[in-house]
Amino acid sequence: MFRNKLAIVGLFIIVILVFAAVFAPYLAPSNPFEQSLKGGLNPSSQEHLLGQDKLGRDNLSRIIYGSRISVFVGLAVVGISLLIGTFIGSLAGYNGGWIDELFMRIVDILLAFPGILLAIALTSVLGPSLNNVILALCVTGWVGYARIVRGQILTVKEREYIVAARALGAKPPRIIMHHILPNILSPLIVETTFGMAAVILSEASLSFLGLGAQPPTPSWGSMLNEGVQFLLVAPHMTIFPGLAIMITVLGFNFLGDGLRDTLDVRKD
């Protein structure tokens, strides 16, 4: 993978993102909540490198703190979705029959709805908050992992080492945990990487609509929303949060592409 320059760029971006999220209090040049109405909408300066918002808050500090929201939501949604999807996909793929039919029809129903629209509907009903955003994104987030796990299990469950494990008396949970899942990790790792990019983008979209983290909590999506009305007067309010979202999503996509090429066993 280290021969893939874009994958290295993606990994570097992700490391910077995680570093900024973990050490935000030490990296931010000022308090992201501190207001200075006298400096409202000021452009970039030596004191405020990325300018100030309408309340005079430092944009750079808010973007750094906003990375915490993106990383937290991404890890929470992907982690929960991965666990649910792996469990359901394993259950359906290994057992087959009516269990497989039931879960796959549920998957088909959820796939019939655009994920972001379903998330908007759920957060609108439950109320705008970060926890509800995580819940709404998890409702459909597990579907992709379940389909991948089921498909992979269908291809490996009749192979010789699985048949041998059954002949030796191994129970289905042991076969799945010790013999099947370790051999289907590659596509799951790749899907997790792309899933992080999709979740971060979805969280920013929901926050832009006012359904995510509520003010004054800094979130890249809500910062974009605040800057829309000042787009012609103070474009820095939308340009820099937008760049943060774009670069982060590109980083995960670059890394995902590199991992997919590296972990593809069909490559020569």
Buried (B, 14 or more C-beta within 10 A) or exposed (E): EEEBEBBBBBBEBBEBBEEBBEEBEEBBEBEBBEBBEEBBBBEBEEEBEBBBBBBBBBBBBBBBBBBBBBBBBBBBBBEBBBEBBBBBBBBBBBBEEEBBEEBBEBBEEBEEEEBBEBBBEBBBEBEBBBEBBBBBBBBBBBBBBBBBBBEBBBEBBEEEEBEEBEEEEBEBEEBBEEBBBEBBEBBBEBBBBBBBBBBBBBBBBBBBBBBBBBEEBBBBBBBBBBBEEBEEEBBBBBBBBBEBBEEBBBBBBBBBBBBBBBBEEEEE
